[in-house]
Amino acid sequence: MEELWGRHVALSELSEHARRQLKKEMIKSEQAVFLRGNHVHCRRCGSVTTAKVAHLPLSADAKPRYFCPACLIMGRMCTQTALFHLPSPVKSSPAPATSAPASVLSWQGRLTAAQMRVSRQLCENTVKPHLVWAVTGAGKTEMLFPLIDEVLSKGGRVAFVSPRVDVCREIAPRLKDAFEKVPQLLLHGGSEEKYRFTPLIVCTTHQLLRFKDAFELVIVDEVDAFPFAGDEMLAFGVKKAVKSAGRIVYLSATPSKEMLQQTKSGELALSLLPARFHRKPLPQPQFIWLNKWEAAIEKAKLPQRLQKRIKKLVENGPLLIFCPEIRHLEAVAHWIKRKLPDYKSAWVYSGDAKRKEKVAALRRGELEILITTTILERGVTFSGVSVLVLGANHRVFNTASLLQILGRVGRKVENLAGEVIFVHDGQTRAMTEVKGQVRYLNQKAGEEGLLDELSDV
């Protein structure tokens, strides 16, 4: 019954073989949704809803029925749904008790001294959840390899999760390369793979709702990103999926004020890495004023000075142009094609069927300009890229979003060229905070001797 180990699922989510095993072995279940007083409780996602909101039409036997509206996107849970679960055992390492378990890490790279410090802190902390605050491009994933190796080599299970599918797709092959002999599963709403028991899982945070007491280690990447940030249901899913003696690690380049407050109160352990592995400072954003930028986009009358600046950026490498709304993309794309016809460009958004192909084309050099929404603010790496944010003072660009966009620049050590431009018609608090945080992190990194170019701090 490996298919059910650590899972928390309805009968409809299991294979035909597993269903037959359930009946044969008489495995117990629990009611997915139950009524307590005037409130409906969901065991899968932990949500509590008023009975009035969660009421379903009466069944044939006239019994009242209720459902959970909070996790409906994952398939309906109601008072008639049974949830099945079997504990996830630890497949102990065959190594003798007197010797250390054999490593399963195939990665041959080396961590910097700063990365090693964070990695040791993670391995030594077995008591409380741990926040790793590391700048974009600091090598957060690689710092986790020793901890993942420790858990896997002892027969434990690891879940590497993110709120965003793009991040999951990006991280899965990297983990596959780092742990070549460890079976791995990539799981998200649109994944083609069917669930099977594996020691290592990469999945979206929503998928964790289908697990219970399953993992010795759960790593939540981009913890500040939508839809995880501030979502109690998804936070519940993480805590439900990890075993009672298991560990939770949160990763972020832009942690929320609430999380930082938790580190001060002692609820969370904190490891801070203010510098990238290549010892170069974070780029400072340049602010460019463009009066009534939105009207200029809609009328396709962007000024010539901006046209010249874009041309200069593209001459040094690929360019990402971020727009606040989907409706801006096509207008900017038409303006680029008319004013800069010699450059290959395209535009992309979350619902674009050719989204992955366009991103890959920019990486291969087949595109020089990619106009995008915030879907590319995280989880993607390009060599020598510059970024230009049109309407950086728009409400969609908060501090975390702008920091993540800035973090696309200067990630690849072989090509650190690239600039960050914020085009605006009124400086916002978010823009000011980004400038201040970059200055703080660079200064902190300089003080710790983690930068080569102290003059740029």
Helices and strands as residue ranges (DSSP letters): G 2-4, E 9-10, G 11-13, H 16-25, E 29-31, E 33-36, E 39-42, E 48-50, E 55-56, E 65-66, G 72-74, E 82-84, H 113-124, E 130-134, H 140-153, E 158-162, H 165-178, E 184-187, E 200-204, G 205-210, E 215-220, H 232-241, E 242-252, H 257-265, E 269-273, E 286-289, H 293-298, H 304-315, E 319-322, H 326-339, E 345-348, H 355-364, E 369-372, G 374-376, E 386-390, H 399-406, E 420-424, H 429-447, G 454-456
